Amino acid sequence: MAKAAAMLVLVVLVVTAGGASAAQCDASNLAVCAGPILTGSTPSASCCSSLRAQRGCFCQYARNPAYAVYIKSANARKTLKTCGVAIPRC
């Protein structure tokens, strides 16, 4: 019985940890950067903050066909550079 309870706790911890990291990578958090990424306009402070918070997710977004064209664009690189965020090598 104790073994089964310990196994259940372990499974819950693994699932919870996996959900936490997935929740961190939320492309909708980059909506404030739509203007700069689409048009090359100057990014706002909130855009730069969102980019810094999502920096670990860029390669994941670049592999997603729905986001790749935006993440890999010249305007996205320009926005990252303006915000002082390193351009990832995926």
PyMOL Python script that loads the backbone (N, CA, C, O; Angstrom):
from pymol import cmd

cmd.read_pdbstr("""\
ATOM      1  N   MET A   1       0.831  -1.192   0.000  1.00  0.00           N
ATOM      2  CA  MET A   1       0.000   0.000   0.000  1.00  0.00           C
ATOM      3  C   MET A   1       0.879   1.262   0.000  1.00  0.00           C
ATOM      4  O   MET A   1       0.606   2.208  -0.739  1.00  0.00           O
ATOM      5  N   ALA A   2       1.925   1.273   0.822  1.00  0.00           N
ATOM      6  CA  ALA A   2       2.809   2.434   0.893  1.00  0.00           C
ATOM      7  C   ALA A   2       3.536   2.639  -0.427  1.00  0.00           C
ATOM      8  O   ALA A   2       3.765   3.772  -0.851  1.00  0.00           O
ATOM      9  N   LYS A   3       3.901   1.522  -1.081  1.00  0.00           N
ATOM     10  CA  LYS A   3       4.563   1.618  -2.379  1.00  0.00           C
ATOM     11  C   LYS A   3       3.640   2.242  -3.418  1.00  0.00           C
ATOM     12  O   LYS A   3       4.071   3.075  -4.216  1.00  0.00           O
ATOM     13  N   ALA A   4       2.391   1.847  -3.411  1.00  0.00           N
ATOM     14  CA  ALA A   4       1.422   2.388  -4.367  1.00  0.00           C
ATOM     15  C   ALA A   4       1.204   3.876  -4.121  1.00  0.00           C
ATOM     16  O   ALA A   4       1.099   4.651  -5.071  1.00  0.00           O
ATOM     17  N   ALA A   5       1.136   4.277  -2.866  1.00  0.00           N
ATOM     18  CA  ALA A   5       0.949   5.695  -2.530  1.00  0.00           C
ATOM     19  C   ALA A   5       2.163   6.510  -2.966  1.00  0.00           C
ATOM     20  O   ALA A   5       2.014   7.612  -3.492  1.00  0.00           O
ATOM     21  N   ALA A   6       3.364   5.974  -2.751  1.00  0.00           N
ATOM     22  CA  ALA A   6       4.588   6.667  -3.152  1.00  0.00           C
ATOM     23  C   ALA A   6       4.636   6.796  -4.673  1.00  0.00           C
ATOM     24  O   ALA A   6       5.043   7.838  -5.187  1.00  0.00           O
ATOM     25  N   MET A   7       4.232   5.767  -5.392  1.00  0.00           N
ATOM     26  CA  MET A   7       4.212   5.805  -6.848  1.00  0.00           C
ATOM     27  C   MET A   7       3.220   6.852  -7.351  1.00  0.00           C
ATOM     28  O   MET A   7       3.505   7.578  -8.303  1.00  0.00           O
ATOM     29  N   LEU A   8       2.059   6.926  -6.710  1.00  0.00           N
ATOM     30  CA  LEU A   8       1.052   7.909  -7.091  1.00  0.00           C
ATOM     31  C   LEU A   8       1.572   9.331  -6.888  1.00  0.00           C
ATOM     32  O   LEU A   8       1.365  10.197  -7.738  1.00  0.00           O
ATOM     33  N   VAL A   9       2.240   9.568  -5.776  1.00  0.00           N
ATOM     34  CA  VAL A   9       2.817  10.885  -5.500  1.00  0.00           C
ATOM     35  C   VAL A   9       3.863  11.225  -6.554  1.00  0.00           C
ATOM     36  O   VAL A   9       3.907  12.356  -7.037  1.00  0.00           O
ATOM     37  N   LEU A  10       4.699  10.268  -6.912  1.00  0.00           N
ATOM     38  CA  LEU A  10       5.723  10.489  -7.934  1.00  0.00           C
ATOM     39  C   LEU A  10       5.094  10.843  -9.281  1.00  0.00           C
ATOM     40  O   LEU A  10       5.556  11.763  -9.956  1.00  0.00           O
ATOM     41  N   VAL A  11       4.058  10.129  -9.672  1.00  0.00           N
ATOM     42  CA  VAL A  11       3.375  10.406 -10.944  1.00  0.00           C
ATOM     43  C   VAL A  11       2.761  11.811 -10.921  1.00  0.00           C
ATOM     44  O   VAL A  11       2.863  12.548 -11.902  1.00  0.00           O
ATOM     45  N   VAL A  12       2.136  12.176  -9.827  1.00  0.00           N
ATOM     46  CA  VAL A  12       1.533  13.508  -9.709  1.00  0.00           C
ATOM     47  C   VAL A  12       2.608  14.587  -9.816  1.00  0.00           C
ATOM     48  O   VAL A  12       2.398  15.601 -10.481  1.00  0.00           O
ATOM     49  N   LEU A  13       3.750  14.379  -9.173  1.00  0.00           N
ATOM     50  CA  LEU A  13       4.835  15.366  -9.243  1.00  0.00           C
ATOM     51  C   LEU A  13       5.376  15.516 -10.653  1.00  0.00           C
ATOM     52  O   LEU A  13       5.639  16.634 -11.096  1.00  0.00           O
ATOM     53  N   VAL A  14       5.545  14.419 -11.360  1.00  0.00           N
ATOM     54  CA  VAL A  14       6.061  14.468 -12.726  1.00  0.00           C
ATOM     55  C   VAL A  14       5.061  15.169 -13.643  1.00  0.00           C
ATOM     56  O   VAL A  14       5.453  16.008 -14.455  1.00  0.00           O
ATOM     57  N   VAL A  15       3.802  14.844 -13.526  1.00  0.00           N
ATOM     58  CA  VAL A  15       2.779  15.469 -14.367  1.00  0.00           C
ATOM     59  C   VAL A  15       2.674  16.954 -14.052  1.00  0.00           C
ATOM     60  O   VAL A  15       2.560  17.768 -14.968  1.00  0.00           O
ATOM     61  N   THR A  16       2.710  17.319 -12.785  1.00  0.00           N
ATOM     62  CA  THR A  16       2.625  18.724 -12.389  1.00  0.00           C
ATOM     63  C   THR A  16       3.832  19.495 -12.891  1.00  0.00           C
ATOM     64  O   THR A  16       3.687  20.613 -13.386  1.00  0.00           O
ATOM     65  N   ALA A  17       5.009  18.925 -12.773  1.00  0.00           N
ATOM     66  CA  ALA A  17       6.218  19.603 -13.244  1.00  0.00           C
ATOM     67  C   ALA A  17       6.174  19.788 -14.749  1.00  0.00           C
ATOM     68  O   ALA A  17       6.567  20.842 -15.250  1.00  0.00           O
ATOM     69  N   GLY A  18       5.710  18.803 -15.470  1.00  0.00           N
ATOM     70  CA  GLY A  18       5.595  18.918 -16.919  1.00  0.00           C
ATOM     71  C   GLY A  18       4.601  19.987 -17.310  1.00  0.00           C
ATOM     72  O   GLY A  18       4.833  20.717 -18.273  1.00  0.00           O
ATOM     73  N   GLY A  19       3.509  20.098 -16.597  1.00  0.00           N
ATOM     74  CA  GLY A  19       2.514  21.125 -16.872  1.00  0.00           C
ATOM     75  C   GLY A  19       3.036  22.507 -16.569  1.00  0.00           C
ATOM     76  O   GLY A  19       2.680  23.464 -17.256  1.00  0.00           O
ATOM     77  N   ALA A  20       3.872  22.637 -15.558  1.00  0.00           N
ATOM     78  CA  ALA A  20       4.400  23.952 -15.196  1.00  0.00           C
ATOM     79  C   ALA A  20       5.308  24.488 -16.283  1.00  0.00           C
ATOM     80  O   ALA A  20       5.226  25.669 -16.620  1.00  0.00           O
ATOM     81  N   SER A  21       6.173  23.652 -16.841  1.00  0.00           N
ATOM     82  CA  SER A  21       7.069  24.152 -17.874  1.00  0.00           C
ATOM     83  C   SER A  21       6.305  24.428 -19.163  1.00  0.00           C
ATOM     84  O   SER A  21       6.636  25.366 -19.889  1.00  0.00           O
ATOM     85  N   ALA A  22       5.295  23.626 -19.453  1.00  0.00           N
ATOM     86  CA  ALA A  22       4.500  23.871 -20.646  1.00  0.00           C
ATOM     87  C   ALA A  22       3.729  25.178 -20.516  1.00  0.00           C
ATOM     88  O   ALA A  22       3.552  25.894 -21.502  1.00  0.00           O
ATOM     89  N   ALA A  23       3.270  25.495 -19.310  1.00  0.00           N
ATOM     90  CA  ALA A  23       2.518  26.728 -19.101  1.00  0.00           C
ATOM     91  C   ALA A  23       3.407  27.944 -19.297  1.00  0.00           C
ATOM     92  O   ALA A  23       2.912  29.007 -19.671  1.00  0.00           O
ATOM     93  N   GLN A  24       4.699  27.818 -19.055  1.00  0.00           N
ATOM     94  CA  GLN A  24       5.616  28.933 -19.235  1.00  0.00           C
ATOM     95  C   GLN A  24       5.747  29.300 -20.705  1.00  0.00           C
ATOM     96  O   GLN A  24       5.920  30.474 -21.031  1.00  0.00           O
ATOM     97  N   CYS A  25       5.669  28.331 -21.588  1.00  0.00           N
ATOM     98  CA  CYS A  25       5.781  28.585 -23.022  1.00  0.00           C
ATOM     99  C   CYS A  25       4.381  28.805 -23.583  1.00  0.00           C
ATOM    100  O   CYS A  25       3.702  27.865 -23.999  1.00  0.00           O
ATOM    101  N   ASP A  26       3.972  30.055 -23.583  1.00  0.00           N
ATOM    102  CA  ASP A  26       2.653  30.425 -24.066  1.00  0.00           C
ATOM    103  C   ASP A  26       2.823  31.549 -25.070  1.00  0.00           C
ATOM    104  O   ASP A  26       3.053  32.699 -24.695  1.00  0.00           O
ATOM    105  N   ALA A  27       2.709  31.219 -26.332  1.00  0.00           N
ATOM    106  CA  ALA A  27       2.943  32.200 -27.390  1.00  0.00           C
ATOM    107  C   ALA A  27       2.001  33.390 -27.298  1.00  0.00           C
ATOM    108  O   ALA A  27       2.326  34.468 -27.795  1.00  0.00           O
ATOM    109  N   SER A  28       0.845  33.219 -26.675  1.00  0.00           N
ATOM    110  CA  SER A  28      -0.082  34.352 -26.547  1.00  0.00           C
ATOM    111  C   SER A  28       0.505  35.461 -25.683  1.00  0.00           C
ATOM    112  O   SER A  28       0.060  36.606 -25.755  1.00  0.00           O
ATOM    113  N   ASN A  29       1.512  35.121 -24.857  1.00  0.00           N
ATOM    114  CA  ASN A  29       2.174  36.147 -24.053  1.00  0.00           C
ATOM    115  C   ASN A  29       2.988  37.104 -24.920  1.00  0.00           C
ATOM    116  O   ASN A  29       3.396  38.169 -24.457  1.00  0.00           O
ATOM    117  N   LEU A  30       3.221  36.731 -26.162  1.00  0.00           N
ATOM    118  CA  LEU A  30       3.983  37.587 -27.074  1.00  0.00           C
ATOM    119  C   LEU A  30       3.081  38.456 -27.944  1.00  0.00           C
ATOM    120  O   LEU A  30       3.568  39.118 -28.860  1.00  0.00           O
ATOM    121  N   ALA A  31       1.778  38.467 -27.678  1.00  0.00           N
ATOM    122  CA  ALA A  31       0.850  39.281 -28.464  1.00  0.00           C
ATOM    123  C   ALA A  31       1.221  40.757 -28.417  1.00  0.00           C
ATOM    124  O   ALA A  31       0.984  41.486 -29.380  1.00  0.00           O
ATOM    125  N   VAL A  32       1.802  41.206 -27.307  1.00  0.00           N
ATOM    126  CA  VAL A  32       2.208  42.612 -27.197  1.00  0.00           C
ATOM    127  C   VAL A  32       3.334  42.945 -28.175  1.00  0.00           C
ATOM    128  O   VAL A  32       3.639  44.119 -28.389  1.00  0.00           O
ATOM    129  N   CYS A  33       3.947  41.934 -28.765  1.00  0.00           N
ATOM    130  CA  CYS A  33       5.048  42.140 -29.726  1.00  0.00           C
ATOM    131  C   CYS A  33       4.585  41.980 -31.173  1.00  0.00           C
ATOM    132  O   CYS A  33       5.412  42.008 -32.083  1.00  0.00           O
ATOM    133  N   ALA A  34       3.303  41.817 -31.401  1.00  0.00           N
ATOM    134  CA  ALA A  34       2.810  41.589 -32.756  1.00  0.00           C
ATOM    135  C   ALA A  34       3.199  42.724 -33.692  1.00  0.00           C
ATOM    136  O   ALA A  34       3.664  42.473 -34.804  1.00  0.00           O
ATOM    137  N   GLY A  35       3.019  43.953 -33.264  1.00  0.00           N
ATOM    138  CA  GLY A  35       3.359  45.103 -34.110  1.00  0.00           C
ATOM    139  C   GLY A  35       4.817  45.096 -34.532  1.00  0.00           C
ATOM    140  O   GLY A  35       5.111  45.126 -35.727  1.00  0.00           O
ATOM    141  N   PRO A  36       5.738  45.058 -33.575  1.00  0.00           N
ATOM    142  CA  PRO A  36       7.155  45.044 -33.950  1.00  0.00           C
ATOM    143  C   PRO A  36       7.553  43.843 -34.800  1.00  0.00           C
ATOM    144  O   PRO A  36       8.357  43.981 -35.722  1.00  0.00           O
ATOM    145  N   ILE A  37       7.008  42.677 -34.507  1.00  0.00           N
ATOM    146  CA  ILE A  37       7.385  41.477 -35.261  1.00  0.00           C
ATOM    147  C   ILE A  37       6.803  41.509 -36.671  1.00  0.00           C
ATOM    148  O   ILE A  37       7.439  41.043 -37.616  1.00  0.00           O
ATOM    149  N   LEU A  38       5.602  42.053 -36.814  1.00  0.00           N
ATOM    150  CA  LEU A  38       4.969  42.091 -38.131  1.00  0.00           C
ATOM    151  C   LEU A  38       5.417  43.276 -38.985  1.00  0.00           C
ATOM    152  O   LEU A  38       5.542  43.163 -40.204  1.00  0.00           O
ATOM    153  N   THR A  39       5.659  44.424 -38.324  1.00  0.00           N
ATOM    154  CA  THR A  39       5.935  45.636 -39.100  1.00  0.00           C
ATOM    155  C   THR A  39       7.332  46.210 -38.911  1.00  0.00           C
ATOM    156  O   THR A  39       7.758  47.073 -39.678  1.00  0.00           O
ATOM    157  N   GLY A  40       8.047  45.737 -37.895  1.00  0.00           N
ATOM    158  CA  GLY A  40       9.373  46.280 -37.631  1.00  0.00           C
ATOM    159  C   GLY A  40       9.350  47.543 -36.786  1.00  0.00           C
ATOM    160  O   GLY A  40      10.377  48.208 -36.648  1.00  0.00           O
ATOM    161  N   SER A  41       8.198  47.887 -36.218  1.00  0.00           N
ATOM    162  CA  SER A  41       8.106  49.077 -35.368  1.00  0.00           C
ATOM    163  C   SER A  41       8.891  48.863 -34.074  1.00  0.00           C
ATOM    164  O   SER A  41       9.278  47.739 -33.754  1.00  0.00           O
ATOM    165  N   THR A  42       9.119  49.929 -33.347  1.00  0.00           N
ATOM    166  CA  THR A  42       9.886  49.854 -32.106  1.00  0.00           C
ATOM    167  C   THR A  42       9.091  49.109 -31.036  1.00  0.00           C
ATOM    168  O   THR A  42       7.930  49.438 -30.792  1.00  0.00           O
ATOM    169  N   PRO A  43       9.698  48.112 -30.396  1.00  0.00           N
ATOM    170  CA  PRO A  43       8.981  47.357 -29.363  1.00  0.00           C
ATOM    171  C   PRO A  43       8.813  48.178 -28.083  1.00  0.00           C
ATOM    172  O   PRO A  43       9.662  49.002 -27.743  1.00  0.00           O
ATOM    173  N   SER A  44       7.716  47.942 -27.390  1.00  0.00           N
ATOM    174  CA  SER A  44       7.443  48.601 -26.115  1.00  0.00           C
ATOM    175  C   SER A  44       8.213  47.890 -25.002  1.00  0.00           C
ATOM    176  O   SER A  44       8.763  46.808 -25.203  1.00  0.00           O
ATOM    177  N   ALA A  45       8.241  48.509 -23.843  1.00  0.00           N
ATOM    178  CA  ALA A  45       8.888  47.890 -22.682  1.00  0.00           C
ATOM    179  C   ALA A  45       8.185  46.586 -22.312  1.00  0.00           C
ATOM    180  O   ALA A  45       8.838  45.624 -21.910  1.00  0.00           O
ATOM    181  N   SER A  46       6.862  46.548 -22.446  1.00  0.00           N
ATOM    182  CA  SER A  46       6.142  45.314 -22.109  1.00  0.00           C
ATOM    183  C   SER A  46       6.445  44.213 -23.121  1.00  0.00           C
ATOM    184  O   SER A  46       6.478  43.037 -22.759  1.00  0.00           O
ATOM    185  N   CYS A  47       6.665  44.575 -24.379  1.00  0.00           N
ATOM    186  CA  CYS A  47       7.066  43.587 -25.377  1.00  0.00           C
ATOM    187  C   CYS A  47       8.416  43.003 -25.000  1.00  0.00           C
ATOM    188  O   CYS A  47       8.591  41.784 -24.990  1.00  0.00           O
ATOM    189  N   CYS A  48       9.367  43.870 -24.691  1.00  0.00           N
ATOM    190  CA  CYS A  48      10.713  43.404 -24.331  1.00  0.00           C
ATOM    191  C   CYS A  48      10.673  42.512 -23.095  1.00  0.00           C
ATOM    192  O   CYS A  48      11.382  41.509 -23.019  1.00  0.00           O
ATOM    193  N   SER A  49       9.847  42.881 -22.141  1.00  0.00           N
ATOM    194  CA  SER A  49       9.709  42.073 -20.927  1.00  0.00           C
ATOM    195  C   SER A  49       9.149  40.694 -21.262  1.00  0.00           C
ATOM    196  O   SER A  49       9.612  39.682 -20.735  1.00  0.00           O
ATOM    197  N   SER A  50       8.153  40.661 -22.138  1.00  0.00           N
ATOM    198  CA  SER A  50       7.571  39.376 -22.548  1.00  0.00           C
ATOM    199  C   SER A  50       8.582  38.523 -23.303  1.00  0.00           C
ATOM    200  O   SER A  50       8.636  37.307 -23.118  1.00  0.00           O
ATOM    201  N   LEU A  51       9.376  39.155 -24.145  1.00  0.00           N
ATOM    202  CA  LEU A  51      10.406  38.410 -24.873  1.00  0.00           C
ATOM    203  C   LEU A  51      11.416  37.798 -23.909  1.00  0.00           C
ATOM    204  O   LEU A  51      11.816  36.645 -24.072  1.00  0.00           O
ATOM    205  N   ARG A  52      11.822  38.566 -22.914  1.00  0.00           N
ATOM    206  CA  ARG A  52      12.773  38.028 -21.925  1.00  0.00           C
ATOM    207  C   ARG A  52      12.166  36.847 -21.173  1.00  0.00           C
ATOM    208  O   ARG A  52      12.842  35.849 -20.924  1.00  0.00           O
ATOM    209  N   ALA A  53      10.897  36.964 -20.816  1.00  0.00           N
ATOM    210  CA  ALA A  53      10.224  35.893 -20.067  1.00  0.00           C
ATOM    211  C   ALA A  53      10.057  34.636 -20.914  1.00  0.00           C
ATOM    212  O   ALA A  53      10.086  33.528 -20.379  1.00  0.00           O
ATOM    213  N   GLN A  54       9.883  34.787 -22.228  1.00  0.00           N
ATOM    214  CA  GLN A  54       9.646  33.650 -23.116  1.00  0.00           C
ATOM    215  C   GLN A  54      10.906  33.182 -23.838  1.00  0.00           C
ATOM    216  O   GLN A  54      10.840  32.285 -24.679  1.00  0.00           O
ATOM    217  N   ARG A  55      12.045  33.777 -23.521  1.00  0.00           N
ATOM    218  CA  ARG A  55      13.297  33.496 -24.241  1.00  0.00           C
ATOM    219  C   ARG A  55      13.604  32.006 -24.341  1.00  0.00           C
ATOM    220  O   ARG A  55      14.093  31.560 -25.379  1.00  0.00           O
ATOM    221  N   GLY A  56      13.338  31.234 -23.316  1.00  0.00           N
ATOM    222  CA  GLY A  56      13.611  29.804 -23.341  1.00  0.00           C
ATOM    223  C   GLY A  56      12.682  29.014 -24.248  1.00  0.00           C
ATOM    224  O   GLY A  56      12.883  27.817 -24.456  1.00  0.00           O
ATOM    225  N   CYS A  57      11.682  29.666 -24.779  1.00  0.00           N
ATOM    226  CA  CYS A  57      10.679  28.994 -25.600  1.00  0.00           C
ATOM    227  C   CYS A  57      10.858  29.230 -27.097  1.00  0.00           C
ATOM    228  O   CYS A  57      10.180  28.596 -27.905  1.00  0.00           O
ATOM    229  N   PHE A  58      11.760  30.132 -27.476  1.00  0.00           N
ATOM    230  CA  PHE A  58      11.878  30.529 -28.880  1.00  0.00           C
ATOM    231  C   PHE A  58      12.130  29.354 -29.813  1.00  0.00           C
ATOM    232  O   PHE A  58      11.532  29.287 -30.887  1.00  0.00           O
ATOM    233  N   CYS A  59      12.991  28.440 -29.434  1.00  0.00           N
ATOM    234  CA  CYS A  59      13.279  27.300 -30.313  1.00  0.00           C
ATOM    235  C   CYS A  59      12.049  26.409 -30.461  1.00  0.00           C
ATOM    236  O   CYS A  59      11.787  25.872 -31.537  1.00  0.00           O
ATOM    237  N   GLN A  60      11.301  26.259 -29.378  1.00  0.00           N
ATOM    238  CA  GLN A  60      10.054  25.489 -29.443  1.00  0.00           C
ATOM    239  C   GLN A  60       9.080  26.163 -30.414  1.00  0.00           C
ATOM    240  O   GLN A  60       8.443  25.489 -31.224  1.00  0.00           O
ATOM    241  N   TYR A  61       8.966  27.476 -30.332  1.00  0.00           N
ATOM    242  CA  TYR A  61       8.089  28.203 -31.251  1.00  0.00           C
ATOM    243  C   TYR A  61       8.599  28.096 -32.685  1.00  0.00           C
ATOM    244  O   TYR A  61       7.805  27.952 -33.615  1.00  0.00           O
ATOM    245  N   ALA A  62       9.901  28.164 -32.868  1.00  0.00           N
ATOM    246  CA  ALA A  62      10.488  28.097 -34.213  1.00  0.00           C
ATOM    247  C   ALA A  62      10.220  26.748 -34.877  1.00  0.00           C
ATOM    248  O   ALA A  62      10.151  26.665 -36.104  1.00  0.00           O
ATOM    249  N   ARG A  63      10.070  25.696 -34.081  1.00  0.00           N
ATOM    250  CA  ARG A  63       9.773  24.362 -34.630  1.00  0.00           C
ATOM    251  C   ARG A  63       8.284  24.181 -34.924  1.00  0.00           C
ATOM    252  O   ARG A  63       7.900  23.232 -35.607  1.00  0.00           O
ATOM    253  N   ASN A  64       7.448  25.080 -34.416  1.00  0.00           N
ATOM    254  CA  ASN A  64       6.005  24.987 -34.618  1.00  0.00           C
ATOM    255  C   ASN A  64       5.645  25.710 -35.919  1.00  0.00           C
ATOM    256  O   ASN A  64       5.875  26.914 -36.029  1.00  0.00           O
ATOM    257  N   PRO A  65       5.089  25.007 -36.900  1.00  0.00           N
ATOM    258  CA  PRO A  65       4.768  25.638 -38.181  1.00  0.00           C
ATOM    259  C   PRO A  65       3.855  26.865 -38.059  1.00  0.00           C
ATOM    260  O   PRO A  65       3.905  27.756 -38.907  1.00  0.00           O
ATOM    261  N   ALA A  66       3.033  26.918 -37.026  1.00  0.00           N
ATOM    262  CA  ALA A  66       2.126  28.056 -36.842  1.00  0.00           C
ATOM    263  C   ALA A  66       2.877  29.328 -36.468  1.00  0.00           C
ATOM    264  O   ALA A  66       2.405  30.427 -36.758  1.00  0.00           O
ATOM    265  N   TYR A  67       4.041  29.199 -35.829  1.00  0.00           N
ATOM    266  CA  TYR A  67       4.786  30.358 -35.344  1.00  0.00           C
ATOM    267  C   TYR A  67       6.115  30.574 -36.058  1.00  0.00           C
ATOM    268  O   TYR A  67       6.678  31.666 -35.988  1.00  0.00           O
ATOM    269  N   ALA A  68       6.618  29.567 -36.734  1.00  0.00           N
ATOM    270  CA  ALA A  68       7.978  29.608 -37.284  1.00  0.00           C
ATOM    271  C   ALA A  68       8.219  30.804 -38.191  1.00  0.00           C
ATOM    272  O   ALA A  68       9.270  31.441 -38.104  1.00  0.00           O
ATOM    273  N   VAL A  69       7.277  31.118 -39.049  1.00  0.00           N
ATOM    274  CA  VAL A  69       7.472  32.214 -39.996  1.00  0.00           C
ATOM    275  C   VAL A  69       7.668  33.544 -39.262  1.00  0.00           C
ATOM    276  O   VAL A  69       8.398  34.414 -39.737  1.00  0.00           O
ATOM    277  N   TYR A  70       7.022  33.700 -38.117  1.00  0.00           N
ATOM    278  CA  TYR A  70       7.157  34.936 -37.344  1.00  0.00           C
ATOM    279  C   TYR A  70       8.444  34.955 -36.531  1.00  0.00           C
ATOM    280  O   TYR A  70       9.153  35.960 -36.496  1.00  0.00           O
ATOM    281  N   ILE A  71       8.739  33.835 -35.878  1.00  0.00           N
ATOM    282  CA  ILE A  71       9.910  33.740 -35.013  1.00  0.00           C
ATOM    283  C   ILE A  71      11.199  33.862 -35.818  1.00  0.00           C
ATOM    284  O   ILE A  71      12.183  34.424 -35.335  1.00  0.00           O
ATOM    285  N   LYS A  72      11.199  33.342 -37.037  1.00  0.00           N
ATOM    286  CA  LYS A  72      12.405  33.345 -37.861  1.00  0.00           C
ATOM    287  C   LYS A  72      12.522  34.589 -38.753  1.00  0.00           C
ATOM    288  O   LYS A  72      13.470  34.695 -39.531  1.00  0.00           O
ATOM    289  N   SER A  73      11.584  35.520 -38.653  1.00  0.00           N
ATOM    290  CA  SER A  73      11.573  36.685 -39.544  1.00  0.00           C
ATOM    291  C   SER A  73      12.651  37.704 -39.186  1.00  0.00           C
ATOM    292  O   SER A  73      13.155  37.731 -38.063  1.00  0.00           O
ATOM    293  N   ALA A  74      12.986  38.526 -40.151  1.00  0.00           N
ATOM    294  CA  ALA A  74      13.961  39.604 -39.930  1.00  0.00           C
ATOM    295  C   ALA A  74      13.444  40.586 -38.881  1.00  0.00           C
ATOM    296  O   ALA A  74      14.223  41.092 -38.074  1.00  0.00           O
ATOM    297  N   ASN A  75      12.142  40.858 -38.886  1.00  0.00           N
ATOM    298  CA  ASN A  75      11.577  41.772 -37.893  1.00  0.00           C
ATOM    299  C   ASN A  75      11.645  41.190 -36.485  1.00  0.00           C
ATOM    300  O   ASN A  75      11.827  41.931 -35.519  1.00  0.00           O
ATOM    301  N   ALA A  76      11.501  39.875 -36.359  1.00  0.00           N
ATOM    302  CA  ALA A  76      11.632  39.248 -35.040  1.00  0.00           C
ATOM    303  C   ALA A  76      13.061  39.393 -34.536  1.00  0.00           C
ATOM    304  O   ALA A  76      13.282  39.700 -33.364  1.00  0.00           O
ATOM    305  N   ARG A  77      14.030  39.172 -35.418  1.00  0.00           N
ATOM    306  CA  ARG A  77      15.438  39.348 -35.028  1.00  0.00           C
ATOM    307  C   ARG A  77      15.716  40.797 -34.639  1.00  0.00           C
ATOM    308  O   ARG A  77      16.420  41.064 -33.665  1.00  0.00           O
ATOM    309  N   LYS A  78      15.158  41.725 -35.405  1.00  0.00           N
ATOM    310  CA  LYS A  78      15.325  43.153 -35.103  1.00  0.00           C
ATOM    311  C   LYS A  78      14.708  43.483 -33.742  1.00  0.00           C
ATOM    312  O   LYS A  78      15.292  44.234 -32.961  1.00  0.00           O
ATOM    313  N   THR A  79      13.538  42.928 -33.460  1.00  0.00           N
ATOM    314  CA  THR A  79      12.864  43.171 -32.179  1.00  0.00           C
ATOM    315  C   THR A  79      13.692  42.622 -31.029  1.00  0.00           C
ATOM    316  O   THR A  79      13.871  43.292 -30.012  1.00  0.00           O
ATOM    317  N   LEU A  80      14.201  41.400 -31.188  1.00  0.00           N
ATOM    318  CA  LEU A  80      15.047  40.814 -30.146  1.00  0.00           C
ATOM    319  C   LEU A  80      16.279  41.679 -29.896  1.00  0.00           C
ATOM    320  O   LEU A  80      16.642  41.950 -28.752  1.00  0.00           O
ATOM    321  N   LYS A  81      16.911  42.104 -30.982  1.00  0.00           N
ATOM    322  CA  LYS A  81      18.120  42.918 -30.854  1.00  0.00           C
ATOM    323  C   LYS A  81      17.816  44.243 -30.156  1.00  0.00           C
ATOM    324  O   LYS A  81      18.571  44.672 -29.283  1.00  0.00           O
ATOM    325  N   THR A  82      16.725  44.884 -30.531  1.00  0.00           N
ATOM    326  CA  THR A  82      16.330  46.150 -29.914  1.00  0.00           C
ATOM    327  C   THR A  82      16.073  45.969 -28.422  1.00  0.00           C
ATOM    328  O   THR A  82      16.373  46.857 -27.623  1.00  0.00           O
ATOM    329  N   CYS A  83      15.523  44.831 -28.052  1.00  0.00           N
ATOM    330  CA  CYS A  83      15.220  44.545 -26.642  1.00  0.00           C
ATOM    331  C   CYS A  83      16.435  44.018 -25.875  1.00  0.00           C
ATOM    332  O   CYS A  83      16.372  43.841 -24.658  1.00  0.00           O
ATOM    333  N   GLY A  84      17.525  43.772 -26.575  1.00  0.00           N
ATOM    334  CA  GLY A  84      18.702  43.251 -25.907  1.00  0.00           C
ATOM    335  C   GLY A  84      18.602  41.790 -25.541  1.00  0.00           C
ATOM    336  O   GLY A  84      19.254  41.324 -24.606  1.00  0.00           O
ATOM    337  N   VAL A  85      17.774  41.064 -26.288  1.00  0.00           N
ATOM    338  CA  VAL A  85      17.588  39.628 -26.054  1.00  0.00           C
ATOM    339  C   VAL A  85      18.406  38.886 -27.099  1.00  0.00           C
ATOM    340  O   VAL A  85      18.318  39.188 -28.289  1.00  0.00           O
ATOM    341  N   ALA A  86      19.196  37.924 -26.663  1.00  0.00           N
ATOM    342  CA  ALA A  86      20.040  37.155 -27.583  1.00  0.00           C
ATOM    343  C   ALA A  86      19.176  36.368 -28.569  1.00  0.00           C
ATOM    344  O   ALA A  86      18.152  35.788 -28.209  1.00  0.00           O
ATOM    345  N   ILE A  87      19.621  36.370 -29.815  1.00  0.00           N
ATOM    346  CA  ILE A  87      18.931  35.589 -30.851  1.00  0.00           C
ATOM    347  C   ILE A  87      19.339  34.125 -30.658  1.00  0.00           C
ATOM    348  O   ILE A  87      20.524  33.796 -30.701  1.00  0.00           O
ATOM    349  N   PRO A  88      18.351  33.252 -30.444  1.00  0.00           N
ATOM    350  CA  PRO A  88      18.680  31.857 -30.159  1.00  0.00           C
ATOM    351  C   PRO A  88      19.213  31.120 -31.386  1.00  0.00           C
ATOM    352  O   PRO A  88      18.871  31.437 -32.525  1.00  0.00           O
ATOM    353  N   ARG A  89      20.049  30.142 -31.121  1.00  0.00           N
ATOM    354  CA  ARG A  89      20.511  29.220 -32.161  1.00  0.00           C
ATOM    355  C   ARG A  89      19.841  27.888 -31.875  1.00  0.00           C
ATOM    356  O   ARG A  89      20.129  27.230 -30.875  1.00  0.00           O
ATOM    357  N   CYS A  90      18.949  27.507 -32.763  1.00  0.00           N
ATOM    358  CA  CYS A  90      18.171  26.285 -32.523  1.00  0.00           C
ATOM    359  C   CYS A  90      18.717  25.135 -33.363  1.00  0.00           C
ATOM    360  O   CYS A  90      18.195  24.022 -33.301  1.00  0.00           O
TER     361      CYS A  90
END
""", "prot")
cmd.dss("prot")
cmd.show_as("cartoon", "prot")
cmd.util.cbc("prot")
cmd.orient("prot")
